[in-house]
Amino acid sequence: MRINKLFLCGLNIVLVLSLCSCTTTKNPTKRLVKDCLDCHQELRHYSSGALVHQPLQQGQCNSCHRNHGLIGGTYLKEPVKTLCLKCHHEQSTQAFAPVVHSPAKEGQCDQCHDPHNSSNASLLVKTSPQLCFNCHDEKPFSLKVSHAPVVEGCNTCHATHRSAEESLLLQSAEQQCLGCHNNSQQMNESHAGFPVLSRCNDCHLVHGSESDHLLRNSIHRPIQQLECSQCHTNNKETPFNLKHEGASLCLKCHNSEKFQLNTMGLHEPVADGDCFSCHNPHASDHTKLLKQSAKTLCFECHQQEDKTSQHEVFQTGDCLACHNGHLSSDGLPTLLKQEQNMLCQQCHDTATIEQKFAHKPVQNQQCSTCHVPHDSDNKSLLTQPQQELCLSCHDTMRGTLSQANLHAPVVTGDCAGCHQPHGSNHDQILKAQGAELCVSCHSQLVDKMTDGIGHQPFMTGKCRTCHQPHASDHQNLATQKNNGVCFECHKQLDQSAPVQHLPFEQKNCTTCHSPHTSEQPYYLLQQRPQLCLNCHDVDQYWSQGSAHEPARQGECSSCHNAHSSKQQNLLSQPSNQLCQQCHQQTTQELAIHHGGIAPGPDSCLSCHDSHGGPDQTLTFPIKHEPFAQQQCSTCHQEVSP
């Protein structure tokens, strides 16, 4: 047993050594990783600027960007804000600074900083102040007098990312100003001996101004003349106390008498003695020392609604064009400068030019009858939708407008489509007279005129002879049912005849005639015979057969009356007389062409189709056999020659 164990142990050792001899002795090959710039040669310039972002300088593109495979792309690992704050911790730890620069707040660091390299400090894309002008209007910084720090750079006074002070100031406004303007003697001399140490921007602009000393555009006269003591006491204990309170101080200079005599027409702040609700006491960027623009200031108390139609001066906030700021003129309501309608005429003088016919509200100078002064949901500042406004006076029109067919301007409520709302030289204050008015919309009717040929009412501009101007229960706004109006002029037409053309009988004249103009005689809608063939199917043999020539030539009126007749088929005469006008033959001559048989009187239409037939005889296609064989004598007695 011992020998077997030793044998097995030795065998195992041999096998292990054999296996070891089969393995390779070479070291495994390392996976080669390329640098980003090995492939992206076009980006190599990013690493060669005056200042290079530290991760890029160290070749650590993947600090910010994701690695990619076959699908290329410069994908950031995280949003810009999160990514930047991973290194720039100081920007996230300033929780005490509530005022944050907008790009920093929105995580748009790359608005100001280049993420790779720059020739400017802090990797800025531009130097200050040009960088700041990308967002901030340059105009206030380009005035006649510039504040020295503006020239030096915005960060002289402002923090770039966040601050505890308003407007991102590095310190409070007072401390910021006094940091440079720290000569107390000079400051006192410049401020009439008053120890001014705060509220500098009450009088001065901080960036630039058109006035010396960076003064605001509108300066209270005592300030301008360095006579601050007109309003303030100047003693050591209370150097800025007012000499009087409220409006009583202002009225020492500003005529108090007119305010006291007109207590009923005072602006509410004036009546309350609260001058400073509208005015700054020292200086302002707005006229008359207003705290804000008139538009902004007035709308703090007087609500402005977003309506579709706004008076221009209301829209631009030029309230003082119509209203006084302090008191009304002559006791007029709402602080108006003049009586309302006189005031309107200062700008809208064209509305009341002396014309032959004036709209009654204009004549009575009652602009407010139709218009509101500020804004409206209706066009042209109307008090109501136009049609409803007009009907509030012209209420008799309501019945008319209930009719079945309405004129298009009536449908849209556009009374001013035809009428001048203020005045006109035409009756009913129309924009133009007769057809001149109508063609402003219906110009296509004039375009169809040929050589001045047209229906007389149309040509003479008397459209209302046939049409109602507003509404009608009849088609095309006709004054009468169908075309009944035609018979008012065309009285020669016989409406009592026993045989009447169907359109004539139904008074549908426009089935055949144009009521305005046409190139055809009698203002027909089409040339004959095309017009007649619209209803009368009589041309079946014209292409394959034989046509009665007058019919084919459109000479329908050679045989027919157009409107009415005493004869069947609207014939103008009995048929035999009518035929003999062209076929002038004696009885004997007719017999020769009819197999020796003389046709009876008024018998032509018994055998012949008056419009056309299968052959030159124009006879009907179905014939009596002896007649077809021309053997008339089978039934009829021949006529002796």
C-alpha positions in Angstrom: 0.0 0.0 0.0 2.8 2.3 0.9 4.5 1.7 -2.5 1.2 2.6 -4.3 0.8 5.8 -2.5 4.4 6.9 -3.3 3.8 6.0 -7.0 0.6 8.1 -7.2 2.3 11.1 -5.6 5.2 10.9 -8.0 2.8 10.7 -11.0 1.0 13.8 -9.9 4.2 15.7 -9.6 5.1 14.7 -13.2 1.7 15.8 -14.5 1.9 19.2 -12.9 5.4 19.8 -14.2 4.2 18.7 -17.7 1.3 21.2 -17.6 3.5 24.0 -16.5 5.9 23.4 -19.4 2.9 23.9 -21.8 2.0 27.5 -20.6 3.5 30.6 -22.3 6.1 32.6 -20.5 5.3 36.0 -22.3 3.8 38.9 -20.5 0.1 39.9 -21.5 -0.1 42.9 -24.0 -1.4 46.2 -22.4 -4.5 47.9 -24.1 -3.4 51.2 -25.8 -5.6 54.2 -24.9 -5.3 57.2 -27.3 -5.4 60.8 -26.2 -8.4 62.8 -27.4 -6.2 65.1 -29.4 -4.7 62.1 -31.3 -8.0 62.0 -33.2 -9.4 65.5 -32.8 -6.5 67.4 -34.3 -8.8 70.3 -35.1 -9.3 70.9 -31.4 -5.7 71.1 -30.6 -5.8 74.9 -30.6 -8.0 74.8 -27.5 -4.9 73.9 -25.4 -2.7 76.7 -26.7 -4.2 80.0 -25.3 -2.9 82.5 -22.8 -5.1 80.9 -20.2 -6.1 77.2 -20.5 -8.8 75.6 -18.4 -6.9 73.4 -16.0 -8.5 70.0 -16.9 -7.6 70.6 -20.6 -4.1 71.8 -19.7 -3.6 68.4 -17.9 -5.1 66.5 -20.8 -8.1 65.5 -18.8 -10.9 66.1 -21.3 -12.9 63.3 -19.6 -13.2 65.5 -16.5 -16.0 67.3 -18.3 -16.8 65.1 -21.4 -17.9 61.6 -21.8 -15.7 59.2 -23.7 -17.2 57.9 -26.9 -16.8 55.0 -29.2 -17.6 54.8 -32.9 -20.4 57.4 -32.6 -18.7 60.8 -32.1 -19.9 63.7 -30.1 -18.8 66.1 -27.4 -21.2 65.0 -24.7 -20.9 66.6 -21.2 -21.1 64.3 -18.3 -23.6 66.5 -16.5 -25.4 69.9 -16.9 -23.0 72.9 -17.1 -23.9 74.3 -13.7 -23.5 70.9 -11.9 -20.3 70.2 -13.7 -18.6 73.6 -13.0 -19.6 73.6 -9.3 -17.8 70.2 -8.8 -14.5 72.2 -8.9 -15.6 75.7 -8.2 -17.0 75.0 -4.8 -16.8 78.6 -3.6 -19.7 79.5 -5.9 -22.0 77.1 -4.2 -21.1 77.9 -0.6 -22.1 81.6 -0.8 -25.6 80.9 0.5 -25.5 84.2 2.4 -25.5 86.1 -0.9 -29.1 86.2 -2.1 -28.6 88.3 -5.2 -27.3 86.0 -8.0 -26.2 87.1 -11.5 -28.7 85.7 -13.9 -26.3 83.5 -16.0 -24.9 82.0 -12.7 -28.4 81.4 -11.4 -29.5 79.7 -14.6 -26.3 77.6 -14.8 -25.2 79.3 -18.0 -21.5 79.7 -17.1 -20.4 79.5 -20.7 -22.2 82.8 -21.4 -19.3 84.6 -19.8 -16.6 82.0 -19.6 -14.9 80.0 -22.3 -14.7 76.4 -21.1 -11.3 75.7 -22.9 -9.1 78.7 -23.2 -9.1 82.5 -23.4 -6.7 85.5 -23.6 -8.8 87.2 -20.8 -8.6 86.7 -17.1 -10.9 84.0 -15.6 -11.4 82.6 -19.1 -13.8 85.4 -19.9 -15.0 85.4 -23.5 -14.6 89.2 -23.6 -13.2 91.9 -21.4 -15.4 94.1 -19.2 -17.5 96.1 -20.0 -17.9 94.7 -23.5 -18.8 91.3 -22.1 -21.5 92.9 -19.9 -23.0 94.7 -23.0 -24.0 91.3 -24.4 -27.0 91.5 -22.0 -27.0 95.0 -20.6 -28.0 97.9 -22.8 -24.9 99.9 -23.8 -26.7 103.2 -24.2 -26.7 104.3 -20.5 -22.9 103.7 -20.5 -22.2 105.7 -23.6 -23.5 109.2 -22.5 -21.6 112.4 -22.4 -20.2 111.9 -18.9 -19.1 108.4 -17.8 -18.5 107.3 -14.3 -14.8 106.4 -13.9 -15.4 102.8 -12.7 -17.3 102.1 -15.9 -14.2 102.8 -17.8 -12.1 100.7 -15.4 -14.5 97.8 -15.6 -17.8 96.7 -14.1 -16.2 94.6 -11.5 -14.9 97.7 -9.8 -18.3 98.0 -8.2 -20.1 94.8 -9.0 -19.6 91.2 -8.0 -19.6 88.8 -10.9 -21.5 85.9 -9.6 -23.5 86.8 -6.4 -23.7 89.4 -3.7 -25.5 90.2 -0.5 -26.2 93.7 -1.9 -28.7 94.9 -4.5 -27.5 95.1 -8.1 -24.6 92.7 -7.2 -22.7 95.6 -5.5 -19.6 94.6 -3.7 -20.8 96.6 -0.6 -23.8 98.8 0.3 -24.4 101.6 -2.2 -23.3 104.3 0.4 -20.1 102.4 1.2 -19.4 101.9 -2.5 -19.7 105.6 -3.3 -17.8 106.8 -0.2 -15.0 104.3 -1.0 -13.9 106.8 -3.7 -15.7 110.0 -2.7 -14.2 110.2 0.8 -13.1 113.9 0.9 -15.6 115.3 3.4 -14.7 119.0 2.7 -15.1 118.6 -1.0 -18.4 116.7 -0.5 -19.8 119.4 1.8 -18.9 122.1 -0.7 -20.6 120.2 -3.5 -23.7 119.8 -1.5 -24.3 123.3 -0.2 -22.7 122.6 3.2 -24.9 119.6 3.9 -23.2 116.4 5.2 -24.5 114.2 2.4 -23.3 110.6 3.1 -26.1 108.5 1.6 -28.8 108.2 -1.1 -26.3 109.4 -3.7 -28.4 108.0 -6.6 -31.3 110.2 -5.6 -29.6 112.9 -7.7 -26.8 111.1 -9.5 -26.8 108.4 -12.2 -24.3 105.7 -11.4 -23.1 104.8 -14.9 -23.3 107.8 -17.2 -25.2 111.1 -17.8 -25.7 113.9 -20.3 -25.1 116.3 -17.4 -22.1 117.3 -15.4 -21.5 115.5 -12.1 -23.6 112.6 -13.4 -26.8 114.4 -12.4 -30.1 113.0 -13.5 -32.1 114.6 -16.4 -34.6 116.4 -14.3 -33.3 118.3 -11.2 -35.4 120.1 -8.6 -34.5 123.8 -8.9 -33.3 124.2 -5.3 -30.9 121.3 -5.9 -29.7 122.7 -9.2 -29.0 126.1 -7.5 -27.5 124.5 -4.4 -30.2 126.0 -2.3 -31.1 122.9 -0.3 -31.9 125.1 2.7 -35.1 126.2 0.9 -36.6 122.8 2.1 -34.2 121.5 4.7 -32.8 122.8 8.0 -29.0 122.5 8.3 -27.9 122.0 11.9 -25.7 119.5 13.5 -28.4 117.5 15.3 -30.9 117.3 12.4 -29.3 118.5 9.2 -31.9 117.2 6.8 -35.1 117.9 8.6 -37.9 119.4 6.4 -39.0 122.9 7.2 -42.6 121.9 6.6 -44.5 118.6 6.3 -46.1 117.2 3.1 -47.7 119.4 0.5 -47.4 122.6 2.7 -43.7 122.5 1.9 -44.2 122.2 -1.8 -46.9 124.9 -1.9 -44.4 127.5 -0.6 -43.1 127.7 -4.1 -45.8 126.0 -6.2 -48.9 128.2 -6.5 -51.0 127.1 -3.6 -53.9 129.4 -4.5 -55.1 127.4 -7.5 -55.1 124.2 -5.5 -57.1 125.7 -2.6 -59.7 127.2 -4.9 -60.3 124.0 -6.9 -60.6 121.3 -4.2 -63.4 119.5 -6.1 -61.2 118.9 -9.2 -57.9 117.8 -7.5 -56.0 114.7 -8.3 -56.4 112.4 -5.2 -52.8 112.5 -4.2 -52.9 116.3 -4.4 -56.0 116.5 -2.3 -54.3 114.2 0.3 -51.2 116.4 0.2 -49.1 113.5 -0.9 -46.9 115.0 -3.6 -44.2 112.4 -3.1 -46.5 109.6 -4.3 -45.8 110.9 -7.9 -42.7 113.1 -7.6 -39.2 112.7 -6.4 -38.1 115.6 -4.3 -34.6 115.9 -5.6 -34.1 114.5 -9.1 -35.5 112.1 -11.6 -34.9 110.6 -15.0 -38.4 111.6 -16.0 -39.9 115.1 -16.7 -41.4 117.1 -13.9 -39.5 115.0 -11.4 -41.9 112.1 -11.8 -40.8 109.0 -9.9 -41.4 106.8 -13.0 -42.6 107.3 -16.5 -46.1 108.6 -16.7 -47.3 105.3 -18.1 -45.9 103.3 -15.3 -46.7 105.8 -12.6 -50.4 106.3 -13.6 -51.0 102.6 -13.9 -49.9 102.0 -10.4 -53.3 103.3 -9.4 -55.3 103.3 -12.6 -55.7 99.8 -13.9 -54.8 99.1 -17.5 -56.5 96.2 -19.2 -55.1 94.3 -22.1 -57.8 95.2 -24.6 -57.6 94.9 -28.4 -58.1 98.6 -29.2 -56.1 101.3 -27.3 -55.9 105.0 -27.7 -52.4 105.8 -28.8 -51.6 108.2 -26.0 -53.0 105.6 -23.5 -50.9 102.9 -25.1 -47.7 104.9 -25.0 -48.5 106.2 -21.4 -48.7 109.8 -22.5 -51.5 110.4 -20.0 -50.6 114.1 -19.6 -51.5 114.7 -23.2 -55.2 114.8 -22.2 -55.1 115.0 -18.4 -53.6 117.5 -15.9 -51.5 116.0 -13.3 -52.7 118.1 -10.4 -56.1 119.6 -11.0 -58.8 119.9 -13.6 -59.2 122.9 -15.9 -62.5 124.8 -15.3 -63.9 122.0 -13.1 -63.9 119.4 -15.9 -64.2 115.8 -14.8 -61.2 113.3 -14.7 -58.6 116.1 -14.7 -59.1 116.9 -18.4 -57.2 119.7 -19.9 -60.2 120.8 -22.0 -63.8 119.8 -22.5 -63.7 116.3 -23.9 -64.8 116.8 -27.5 -62.6 119.9 -27.9 -59.7 117.9 -26.5 -60.3 115.1 -29.1 -60.2 117.7 -31.9 -56.6 118.6 -30.9 -55.5 115.4 -32.6 -58.5 114.1 -34.5 -59.4 117.3 -36.4 -60.0 115.4 -39.7 -63.1 113.8 -38.1 -64.9 117.1 -37.9 -63.9 118.8 -41.1 -66.8 120.9 -42.4 -68.8 118.6 -44.6 -72.3 118.7 -46.0 -73.7 115.9 -43.9 -72.4 115.4 -40.3 -73.1 112.4 -38.0 -75.4 113.8 -35.3 -73.0 112.9 -32.3 -70.2 114.7 -34.2 -72.5 117.7 -34.9 -73.3 117.9 -31.2 -69.6 117.3 -30.2 -70.5 114.1 -28.3 -67.5 111.9 -29.1 -68.2 109.8 -26.0 -71.5 108.7 -27.5 -69.6 106.3 -29.6 -66.0 106.1 -28.3 -64.3 105.4 -24.9 -61.2 107.5 -24.2 -58.7 104.8 -23.2 -59.2 101.2 -24.4 -61.9 99.0 -25.7 -62.5 95.4 -26.9 -64.0 97.0 -30.0 -62.3 98.4 -33.0 -61.7 102.2 -33.0 -62.3 102.5 -29.3 -66.1 102.0 -29.8 -68.3 101.6 -26.7 -70.0 98.6 -28.3 -69.5 96.3 -31.3 -70.0 98.6 -34.3 -73.4 97.3 -35.5 -74.9 97.2 -32.0 -73.7 100.8 -31.4 -75.3 102.0 -34.6 -78.6 100.2 -33.8 -78.7 101.8 -30.4 -79.8 105.0 -32.2 -81.0 103.6 -35.5 -83.3 101.0 -33.9 -85.8 101.1 -36.7 -83.2 99.1 -38.7 -83.6 96.1 -36.5 -86.7 94.9 -38.4 -84.9 95.4 -41.7 -82.0 93.3 -40.6 -84.2 90.4 -39.7 -84.8 89.7 -43.4 -83.5 86.6 -45.1 -80.7 88.0 -47.2 -78.2 90.5 -45.7 -75.6 92.7 -47.4 -72.1 91.4 -46.6 -71.1 94.5 -44.5 -74.3 94.0 -42.5 -73.4 90.4 -41.9 -70.0 91.4 -40.5 -71.4 94.3 -38.6 -69.3 96.7 -40.6 -71.6 99.8 -41.0 -68.5 101.9 -41.7 -67.9 99.8 -44.8 -70.4 102.1 -46.6 -71.0 105.0 -44.2 -68.5 107.6 -42.9 -68.9 107.5 -39.1 -68.2 111.2 -38.7 -69.3 113.1 -41.8 -69.6 113.1 -45.5 -70.5 115.2 -48.5 -73.0 112.5 -49.5 -76.5 111.9 -48.2 -76.8 109.4 -45.4 -73.1 110.0 -44.7 -72.2 107.5 -47.4 -68.5 107.2 -48.4 -69.5 107.8 -52.0 -72.6 108.2 -54.1 -74.4 105.4 -56.0 -72.4 103.0 -58.1 -69.1 104.7 -57.0 -69.7 103.3 -53.6 -70.8 99.9 -54.7 -67.9 99.3 -57.1 -65.5 99.7 -54.2 -66.4 96.1 -53.4 -68.1 95.0 -56.6 -65.3 96.0 -59.0 -65.7 92.9 -61.1 -68.9 94.3 -62.5 -67.1 97.3 -63.9 -64.3 95.0 -65.3 -66.9 93.2 -67.4 -68.2 96.4 -69.1 -67.6 96.5 -72.8 -67.6 99.8 -74.7 -69.7 101.4 -72.1 -72.7 99.1 -72.7 -74.8 98.2 -69.7 -78.2 98.1 -68.1 -79.3 101.7 -67.7 -79.7 101.7 -63.8 -76.2 100.2 -63.6 -74.7 102.6 -66.0 -76.3 105.6 -64.4 -75.2 104.5 -60.9 -78.7 103.8 -59.7 -78.0 100.5 -58.0 -80.9 101.0 -55.5 -83.4 100.9 -58.4 -83.0 97.1 -58.2 -81.2 96.4 -54.9 -81.9 97.1 -51.2 -78.7 98.5 -49.5 -79.0 96.6 -46.2 -81.3 93.5 -46.4 -84.0 91.9 -48.4 -86.2 88.8 -48.3 -85.4 88.3 -52.0 -82.2 86.9 -53.6 -79.4 89.3 -54.5 -81.0 91.9 -52.2 -83.6 92.6 -54.9 -86.3 95.1 -54.1 -89.0 92.7 -55.3 -89.6 88.9 -55.5 -87.6 87.2 -58.2 -87.1 89.9 -60.8 -90.4 91.6 -60.4 -88.6 94.9 -60.3 -87.8 94.5 -64.0 -91.4 95.1 -64.9 -91.4 98.5 -63.2 -89.4 99.8 -66.2 -90.1 97.2 -68.9 -93.9 97.7 -69.0 -94.2 97.0 -72.7 -93.8 93.3 -72.0 -97.1 91.5 -72.3 -97.6 89.5 -69.1 -101.2 88.5 -70.1 -100.3 86.6 -73.2 -101.6 83.0 -73.2 -98.1 81.5 -74.0 -95.2 82.7 -71.9 -91.5 81.7 -71.8 -91.2 79.9 -68.4 -88.5 82.3 -67.0 -90.6 85.2 -68.0 -93.7 83.7 -66.5 -91.8 83.1 -63.2 -90.3 86.6 -63.4 -86.8 85.0 -63.4 -85.3 87.5 -65.9 -81.8 86.8 -64.9 -82.1 83.3 -66.2 -81.3 84.8 -69.6 -80.2 88.4 -69.0 -77.4 90.0 -67.0 -78.8 92.7 -64.8 -75.6 94.8 -65.1 -73.7 94.4 -68.4 -72.9 92.0 -71.1 -71.2 91.7 -74.5 -74.3 90.3 -76.0 -77.3 92.2 -77.3 -80.2 92.7 -74.8 -77.6 92.0 -72.0 -78.0 88.2 -72.7 -75.8 86.0 -70.6 -74.6 84.1 -73.6 -74.6 84.3 -77.3 -77.5 82.5 -79.0 -78.1 79.7 -79.7 -75.9 78.6 -76.8 -78.1 80.4 -74.3 -81.3 78.8 -75.7 -79.7 75.4 -75.8 -79.2 75.5 -72.0 -82.8 74.6 -71.7 -84.1 73.6 -75.2 -82.5 70.4 -76.5 -83.1 71.1 -80.2 -79.6 70.5 -81.7 -79.6 66.7 -81.8 -79.4 66.6 -85.6 -77.0 69.5 -86.1 -73.8 67.4 -86.0 -75.2 64.3 -87.8 -78.1 65.3 -90.0 -79.3 68.7 -91.2 -80.0 71.9 -89.3 -82.6 74.5 -89.9 -80.2 77.3 -90.7 -81.8 80.1 -88.7 -81.7 77.9 -85.6 -78.1 77.0 -86.1 -77.1 80.6 -86.7 -78.7 81.6 -83.4 -81.4 83.6 -85.1 -84.0 82.2 -82.7 -86.0 85.5 -82.7 -86.6 85.1 -86.4 -89.3 82.7 -85.5 -89.9 83.0 -81.7 -90.8 85.8 -79.3 -88.4 85.8 -76.4 -90.9 86.5 -73.6 -94.6 85.8 -74.6 -96.8 85.1 -77.6 -100.4 84.4 -78.6 -99.0 81.5 -80.7 -98.0 78.1 -79.6 -94.2 77.6 -79.0 -93.8 81.4 -78.6 -94.0 81.7 -82.4 -94.1 85.3 -83.6 -96.8 84.5 -86.2 -98.9 81.5 -87.3 -96.5 78.8 -88.5 -97.5 78.9 -92.2 -97.1 82.6 -92.4 -93.8 82.4 -90.6 -92.5 79.7 -92.9 -93.6 81.6 -96.0 -91.4 84.6 -95.0 -88.5 82.5 -96.3 -90.2 79.8 -98.4 -92.3 82.1 -100.6 -94.0 79.6 -102.9 -97.5 79.3 -104.4 -99.8 76.4 -103.6 -98.9 74.9 -107.0 -95.2 75.3 -106.4 -95.5 73.7 -103.0 -97.4 70.8 -104.5 -94.5 70.1 -106.8 -92.2 69.5 -103.8 -94.8 67.5 -101.9 -95.6 64.7 -104.4 -98.2 66.7 -106.3 -100.2 67.2 -103.1 -100.7 70.8 -101.9 -100.1 71.0 -98.1 -102.9 72.4 -96.0 -102.7 75.8 -94.3 -100.6 75.9 -91.1 -99.5 72.3 -91.7 -95.7 72.8 -92.0 -95.0 71.7 -88.5 -97.0 68.5 -88.9 -94.2 67.0 -90.9 -91.2 69.2 -90.5 -89.0 69.9 -87.4 -88.3 73.6 -87.4 -84.8 73.2 -85.9 -83.3 70.2 -87.7 -83.8 66.7 -88.9 -82.1 63.5 -90.1 -81.9 64.8 -93.7 -82.3 67.9 -95.7 -86.2 67.6 -95.8 -86.1 68.3 -92.0 -89.0 65.8 -91.7 -89.6 63.8 -88.6 -87.6 60.6 -88.4 -90.7 58.4 -88.0 -92.9 58.6 -91.1 -96.1 57.0 -92.5 -94.9 54.4 -95.0 -96.6 55.9 -98.1 -95.2 59.3 -97.1 -91.8 57.8 -96.7 -92.0 56.3 -100.2 -93.3 59.7 -101.5 -96.6 58.0 -102.6 -98.8 60.7 -101.2 -101.5 60.0 -103.8 -102.2 56.8 -102.1 -104.2 58.8 -99.6 -104.4 62.3 -101.0 -105.8 63.8 -104.2 -103.3 65.4 -106.4 -103.5 69.1 -107.3 -104.2 69.9 -110.9 -101.5 72.1 -112.5 
